[in-house]
Amino acid sequence: MALEKELDRINYELHLKQVTHDRRVKEHEEQAKKYKEQVEALKLEVLKKLEQENEK
């Protein structure tokens, strides 16, 4: 019985760690997506300014 309780406790801890890990991975992926969008926006802005300079 004690071994079953210990196994249940270990499984619960592993589950919590997995949930935490999954949440952190999702947060990192969302942050990476935001950074990528910011980089793309800056690229477009720079290209637009370069085109405007070339037209002068």
Distance bins in CASP14 RR format, pairs under 12 A and 6 or more apart:
PFRMAT RR
TARGET T0000
AUTHOR 0000-0000-0000
RMODE 2
METHOD distances of the structure
MODEL  1
1 7 0 0 0 0 0 1 0 0 0 0 0
1 8 0 0 0 0 0 1 0 0 0 0 0
2 8 0 0 0 0 0 1 0 0 0 0 0
2 9 0 0 0 0 0 1 0 0 0 0 0
3 9 0 0 0 0 0 1 0 0 0 0 0
3 10 0 0 0 0 0 1 0 0 0 0 0
4 10 0 0 0 0 0 1 0 0 0 0 0
4 11 0 0 0 0 0 1 0 0 0 0 0
5 11 0 0 0 0 0 1 0 0 0 0 0
5 12 0 0 0 0 0 1 0 0 0 0 0
6 12 0 0 0 0 0 1 0 0 0 0 0
6 13 0 0 0 0 0 1 0 0 0 0 0
7 13 0 0 0 0 0 1 0 0 0 0 0
7 14 0 0 0 0 0 1 0 0 0 0 0
8 14 0 0 0 0 0 1 0 0 0 0 0
8 15 0 0 0 0 0 1 0 0 0 0 0
9 15 0 0 0 0 0 1 0 0 0 0 0
9 16 0 0 0 0 0 1 0 0 0 0 0
10 16 0 0 0 0 0 1 0 0 0 0 0
10 17 0 0 0 0 0 1 0 0 0 0 0
11 17 0 0 0 0 0 1 0 0 0 0 0
11 18 0 0 0 0 0 1 0 0 0 0 0
12 18 0 0 0 0 0 1 0 0 0 0 0
12 19 0 0 0 0 0 1 0 0 0 0 0
13 19 0 0 0 0 0 1 0 0 0 0 0
13 20 0 0 0 0 0 1 0 0 0 0 0
14 20 0 0 0 0 0 1 0 0 0 0 0
14 21 0 0 0 0 0 1 0 0 0 0 0
15 21 0 0 0 0 0 1 0 0 0 0 0
15 22 0 0 0 0 0 1 0 0 0 0 0
16 22 0 0 0 0 0 1 0 0 0 0 0
16 23 0 0 0 0 0 1 0 0 0 0 0
17 23 0 0 0 0 0 1 0 0 0 0 0
17 24 0 0 0 0 0 1 0 0 0 0 0
18 24 0 0 0 0 0 1 0 0 0 0 0
18 25 0 0 0 0 0 1 0 0 0 0 0
19 25 0 0 0 0 0 1 0 0 0 0 0
19 26 0 0 0 0 0 1 0 0 0 0 0
20 26 0 0 0 0 0 1 0 0 0 0 0
20 27 0 0 0 0 0 1 0 0 0 0 0
21 27 0 0 0 0 0 1 0 0 0 0 0
21 28 0 0 0 0 0 1 0 0 0 0 0
22 28 0 0 0 0 0 1 0 0 0 0 0
22 29 0 0 0 0 0 1 0 0 0 0 0
23 29 0 0 0 0 0 1 0 0 0 0 0
23 30 0 0 0 0 0 1 0 0 0 0 0
24 30 0 0 0 0 0 1 0 0 0 0 0
24 31 0 0 0 0 0 1 0 0 0 0 0
25 31 0 0 0 0 0 1 0 0 0 0 0
25 32 0 0 0 0 0 1 0 0 0 0 0
26 32 0 0 0 0 0 1 0 0 0 0 0
26 33 0 0 0 0 0 1 0 0 0 0 0
27 33 0 0 0 0 0 1 0 0 0 0 0
27 34 0 0 0 0 0 1 0 0 0 0 0
28 34 0 0 0 0 0 1 0 0 0 0 0
28 35 0 0 0 0 0 1 0 0 0 0 0
29 35 0 0 0 0 0 1 0 0 0 0 0
29 36 0 0 0 0 0 1 0 0 0 0 0
30 36 0 0 0 0 0 1 0 0 0 0 0
30 37 0 0 0 0 0 1 0 0 0 0 0
31 37 0 0 0 0 0 1 0 0 0 0 0
31 38 0 0 0 0 0 1 0 0 0 0 0
32 38 0 0 0 0 0 1 0 0 0 0 0
32 39 0 0 0 0 0 1 0 0 0 0 0
33 39 0 0 0 0 0 1 0 0 0 0 0
33 40 0 0 0 0 0 1 0 0 0 0 0
34 40 0 0 0 0 0 1 0 0 0 0 0
34 41 0 0 0 0 0 1 0 0 0 0 0
35 41 0 0 0 0 0 1 0 0 0 0 0
35 42 0 0 0 0 0 1 0 0 0 0 0
36 42 0 0 0 0 0 1 0 0 0 0 0
36 43 0 0 0 0 0 1 0 0 0 0 0
37 43 0 0 0 0 0 1 0 0 0 0 0
37 44 0 0 0 0 0 1 0 0 0 0 0
38 44 0 0 0 0 0 1 0 0 0 0 0
38 45 0 0 0 0 0 1 0 0 0 0 0
39 45 0 0 0 0 0 1 0 0 0 0 0
39 46 0 0 0 0 0 1 0 0 0 0 0
40 46 0 0 0 0 0 1 0 0 0 0 0
40 47 0 0 0 0 0 1 0 0 0 0 0
41 47 0 0 0 0 0 1 0 0 0 0 0
41 48 0 0 0 0 0 1 0 0 0 0 0
42 48 0 0 0 0 0 1 0 0 0 0 0
42 49 0 0 0 0 0 1 0 0 0 0 0
43 49 0 0 0 0 0 1 0 0 0 0 0
43 50 0 0 0 0 0 1 0 0 0 0 0
44 50 0 0 0 0 0 1 0 0 0 0 0
44 51 0 0 0 0 0 1 0 0 0 0 0
45 51 0 0 0 0 0 1 0 0 0 0 0
45 52 0 0 0 0 0 1 0 0 0 0 0
46 52 0 0 0 0 0 1 0 0 0 0 0
46 53 0 0 0 0 0 1 0 0 0 0 0
47 53 0 0 0 0 0 1 0 0 0 0 0
47 54 0 0 0 0 0 1 0 0 0 0 0
48 54 0 0 0 0 0 1 0 0 0 0 0
48 55 0 0 0 0 0 1 0 0 0 0 0
49 55 0 0 0 0 0 1 0 0 0 0 0
49 56 0 0 0 0 0 1 0 0 0 0 0
50 56 0 0 0 0 0 1 0 0 0 0 0
END
